[in-house]
Amino acid sequence: MMTTANRNTINISGKAIAVIGILLLLLVGTFGMFILKSSPNNTRFVSAQSDGVSGSIPEKCKLPSGQDINAWKEHLSHHADTEECLEYFN
């Protein structure tokens, strides 16, 4: 015999909660990537590690890991031997 209290409760197993959580993380992660890529202010995260024409960029011109692209461009412009590297960072 069911009581009124039992009819108003929902039983969810731990596996169902885990599956729902994983699906939500995948959904948020997927849309988060698209939002970051389409943002016009994400120049800080731009990586110019390869040139579309030649397929590679000279080692001295590569953006160091964790370096801000604007700071790197400014650094390159101060040195005569790396000034030509600026063409890789339009």
VOPAPA-686489 format. One line per 8 residues: number of its first residue (from 1); their letters; for each residue x, y, z of N, C-alpha, C. Coordinates in steps of 0.1 Angstrom, whole numbers. Example, Ala and Ser with C-alpha at 12.3 -4.5 7.8 and 13.67 -1.06 7.14 Angstrom:
% residues 2
1) as) 132,-57,78,123,-45,78,132,-33,78; 128,-22,71,137,-11,71,129,0,79
END
This chain:
% residues 90
1) mmttanrn) 8,-12,0,0,0,0,9,13,0; 6,22,-9,14,34,-11,8,45,-2; 17,52,4,12,64,12,14,76,3; 8,87,8,9,100,0,24,105,0; 32,103,10,46,107,10,54,100,-1; 51,87,-3,59,80,-13,56,84,-27; 44,88,-30,40,92,-44,46,106,-48; 50,114,-38,55,127,-41,70,127,-42
9) tinisgka) 77,116,-40,92,116,-40,97,110,-53; 108,114,-57,115,108,-69,128,102,-65; 130,90,-68,142,83,-65,151,83,-77; 163,88,-75,173,88,-86,185,81,-81; 190,72,-89,202,64,-85,214,73,-87; 225,69,-81,238,76,-82,243,75,-97; 241,64,-104,245,63,-118,238,73,-126; 225,75,-124,218,85,-132,223,99,-130
17) iavigill) 226,102,-117,232,115,-114,245,117,-121; 254,107,-121,267,107,-127,265,109,-142; 256,102,-149,254,104,-163,250,118,-166; 240,123,-159,235,136,-161,246,146,-159; 254,145,-149,266,154,-146,276,154,-158; 279,142,-163,289,141,-174,283,147,-186; 271,145,-189,264,151,-201,264,166,-200; 261,171,-188,261,186,-186,275,192,-188
25) lllvgtfg) 286,185,-183,300,190,-185,303,190,-200; 300,179,-207,303,179,-221,295,190,-229; 283,192,-225,275,203,-232,281,217,-229; 284,219,-217,290,232,-213,304,234,-220; 312,224,-220,325,224,-226,325,227,-241; 315,220,-247,314,222,-262,310,236,-265; 300,241,-259,295,255,-261,305,265,-257; 313,262,-246,323,271,-241,334,273,-252
33) mfilkssp) 338,263,-259,348,264,-269,343,273,-280; 331,271,-284,325,280,-295,324,294,-291; 320,297,-279,319,310,-274,333,317,-273; 343,310,-269,357,316,-268,362,318,-282; 360,309,-291,365,311,-305,358,323,-312; 345,325,-309,338,336,-316,340,349,-310; 346,349,-298,348,362,-291,358,371,-298; 355,383,-301,365,392,-307,376,396,-298
41) nntrfvsa) 375,395,-285,385,399,-275,394,388,-270; 395,377,-277,403,366,-272,416,365,-279; 422,377,-282,435,377,-289,446,372,-279; 443,372,-267,453,368,-257,456,353,-259; 446,345,-264,447,331,-265,450,326,-279; 453,336,-288,456,332,-302,470,326,-302; 471,315,-310,484,308,-311,488,309,-326; 499,314,-328,504,316,-342,516,306,-344
49) qsdgvsgs) 514,293,-341,524,284,-342,527,278,-356; 517,280,-365,520,276,-378,514,286,-388; 521,286,-399,517,295,-410,509,287,-420; 497,292,-424,489,285,-434,495,283,-447; 504,292,-451,510,290,-465,522,280,-464; 531,282,-456,543,274,-456,542,261,-447; 532,262,-438,530,250,-429,538,251,-416; 548,260,-416,556,261,-404,561,275,-402
57) ipekcklp) 565,278,-390,570,292,-387,584,290,-381; 593,299,-384,607,297,-379,607,296,-363; 616,288,-358,616,286,-343,618,299,-336; 626,309,-341,628,321,-334,615,330,-333; 605,327,-342,593,335,-343,582,329,-335; 583,317,-331,572,310,-324,568,317,-311; 555,317,-309,550,323,-296,553,314,-285; 560,318,-275,563,310,-263,551,306,-256
65) sgqdinaw) 551,294,-250,539,289,-242,536,299,-231; 524,303,-230,519,312,-219,522,327,-221; 528,330,-232,531,344,-235,519,351,-242; 517,363,-238,506,371,-244,511,375,-258; 502,374,-268,506,376,-282,510,391,-284; 503,400,-277,506,414,-279,520,418,-274; 523,412,-262,536,414,-256,547,408,-265; 544,396,-271,554,389,-279,556,397,-292
73) kehlshha) 546,403,-298,548,411,-310,556,424,-307; 554,430,-295,562,441,-291,576,437,-289; 578,426,-283,592,421,-281,599,418,-295; 592,412,-304,598,409,-317,601,422,-324; 593,433,-323,596,445,-330,608,453,-325; 613,450,-313,624,456,-307,638,451,-312; 637,439,-319,650,433,-323,650,432,-338; 661,437,-344,663,437,-359,662,423,-365
81) dteecley) 668,413,-358,668,399,-363,655,392,-362; 645,397,-355,632,391,-354,621,399,-360; 624,411,-365,614,420,-370,605,413,-381; 611,405,-390,604,398,-400,594,388,-395; 595,384,-382,586,375,-376,572,381,-375; 571,394,-375,558,401,-373,548,398,-384; 553,393,-396,544,390,-407,536,377,-403; 540,369,-394,533,357,-390,522,360,-380
89) fn) 522,372,-375,512,376,-365,504,388,-370; 495,386,-379,487,397,-386,480,405,-376
END
